[in-house]
Amino acid sequence: MQKTHNGATTNPIRVAASFPSPPPTTGVPACASCRHQRKKCTEKCVLAPFFPADKTQDFQAVHKVFGVSNVTKLVKDLSREDAKKAVDSLVWEANCRLKDPVLGPLGEFQRVSEELGAYKTQYQQANIHHHHHRPVPLTQGGLCMVVNLHNIVCLNHGMVTTM
């Protein structure tokens, strides 16, 4: 309870601010960076093009891993195209680091590399399998098919023979 200048008492009601509270704007929402820092977003904001209001999760990840100051320093001297590539890379690296704090991007690279190796092996096996099932013409007018590395089936004048 508080007393006013005329002696009356009032009961102040406190309104809890939601976190993070965006600063008042003129119809344009603050970027994720300015919203986080609780400041007005202007057209001079370096991070606004890369972290609009709907990219709050990306910004939070980058901020947690790299910090707002470091990201701002990195982006401010780059061309718009290079800055976009840098921010995309930072978002990916930050998300990798949050998903796997020990290995981070290296762990993701290793996983993708192993997956690529498995696909290459499958492709090579499919090529070998496909290649060995193609009909091979014989000099005697018949056809042979390689079933696997140990069996060759030949059709020669209506007779099937294996080699």
C-alpha angles and dihedrals in degrees: 000000000000131000119229125215091268093052098257118133124232133192108222115213116212118213114210113229116230115240120270097020114199116226116248110274139185095248096298112102118231116255118254091259096052091042089054091048091043094232135126113272113227134183087261092063107125096204100042095091091053102037110037118177092273092057096066094127092052091049093048091053093048092045093050094051103032108015129237094262094053093047091048092050091049096048102039097073097043128093114257091255094048092044090054090052091047093050092047088052092047091050091051093045093046092050090048090050092049092047093047112018094184104048101015113170091358090061091051091048091051091049093050091044091053090047091051090050091052091050091048090052091049090049093050092048091049090050092050092046092047092045093051094052095057116109112255115206116230126212091241093062098261133112129239129196123199105224095181136328091288104040130057117179117203129192108201119172093333095313122113116215132173126216 
